[in-house]
Amino acid sequence: METAMATKSRTGNARMDEQQTRMSAPVPAVPTPLQNHVKAPHRDLKAVDFWVSIALLGDTLVILGSQMLGFWIKFRSSWLPVGIDTPDMPFHHYVRLIAIGTMFLLSTFGFLRLYSSRNLLRYRDVAMVILKGTTFWLFAYLGLSLELKFNPPISRLYVGSSYVVCIGSLLIWRAIFYRMLRIESIARNFRQRILFVGWNRDAGQLGTAVETDRRHPYDIVGCVSAEGDRYQTEPPAKITRLGSYRDLPGILARKEVDIVVLADIERSFNEIVDITNLCEREYVQFKVIPSYFQMTLAGLHLESISSVPILGAAELPLDRLSNRALKRTVDIVGALVGLCISAPLIATCGLLVYLESPGAIFYRQVRTGRNGRNFEIIKIRSMRLDAEKGGAQWAKKNDPRRLRIGGFMRKTNIDENPQFWNVLKGDMSLVGPRPDRPELIANFKDEIPHYNARHACKTGMTGWAQVNGLRGDTSLVERVRYDLYYLENWSLWLDFQIMFQTFFKRENAY
């Protein structure tokens, strides 16, 4: 699902923090043209995830149905004369093969990025992936039928008939789905708004392609000039001019831009770093036309839009739907098991909390999660009821606000157990960067380089920074560095490693 600027690019910048400078101009008022130009509401990322899930569910049902129909054609119908000699083949003998075939084909589609949100509005691209994926599936199945001894053996006619039915059914289903997605109220959720910094020939080519080909999931918001009203090439009249480079903070603060494309060759290294950091703080992606790229290429990848090359952020492991689905499956199973096991412990600790400090047992607090969305976290109260009468503050060693039972709960992480419910609801994950409070983030995102980059995935009950002792009143810069490492190097094995270490790593747990 699309997020802030790519984390690998961010961490590349982190290695050169000594060269960073913030944009010195105060945040200006948003130029009037932007307010007039952008009419549609900001795209709904939850709606994007919903329609991607519908595509995945529909493909699953079509693939299952196609293989069942292939079985019927081979073993039950008279369409294939050579199939008449085995009319009594039990269906349950093929149930396992159908399940394996479905998972294999879906995995192939995931590898080919069929479920990337940017591809859903491109039917030709989807059709090519379907043809490639199903053809690979066909030859893989035929190879298995020749090399491995299944009992009963895999019928090659069954595989062939399933292949033909599957291709036709998937293409028809995706054509219907594509027509549905083109409804404006749905399609606008997939279109990302592009703002150009500067304007040149390549920017004009890209802008023309986006304006003329509605298969592109992009809208042009406008452009800002390098300085004053000066451009390398004059933008066409249909491109709204929104001010200058110094107006960027105010423009992005409106939350009506998804991608900033740098097309200005005159920006200095420090100014480019400033723009990337600004995009990061405002959850905006950052792209560069590579012929004018002045920065390190580490952590970037080359992509193109209508033959215009664009350097963008390298994909993170959790940008892939297959990885997110795998992580979500582990979260659901883990949360259910965790709630069942910890229920007696939660009840016991809750009673002890009430006896020591009568009042609410559970502590609810607004935290910020993936892509800057707020949610309400649940914990067992470990401090006095008036612990925050002086405002939000970090827990400290020997904190006088802490209850006696609270110290034990915080050291053993028992106070976090109710968050299994947050995980089950989908607000959090078992493992990820720990969520912070919005009022604290308002300061952190401007003071700590790359802070908001850690919100590229769901926040977690435990994290890589926490098991390395970075919790409570410890260095936020170091904590962010560990969180970004987790995002760049995520794997299911790393999640299991962090969960295991959580039971034994208690440094700075107070």
Beta strands, then each sheet from edge to edge (+ up, - down):
strand 1: 192-197
strand 2: 218-225
strand 3: 241-244
strand 4: 259-262
strand 5: 285-288
strand 6: 300-305
strand 7: 308-313
strand 8: 362-368
strand 9: 374-380
strand 10: 429-431
strand 11: 460-462
sheet 1: 3+ 2+ 1+ 4+ 5+
sheet 2: 6+ 7-
sheet 3: 8+ 9-
sheet 4: 10+ 11+
end
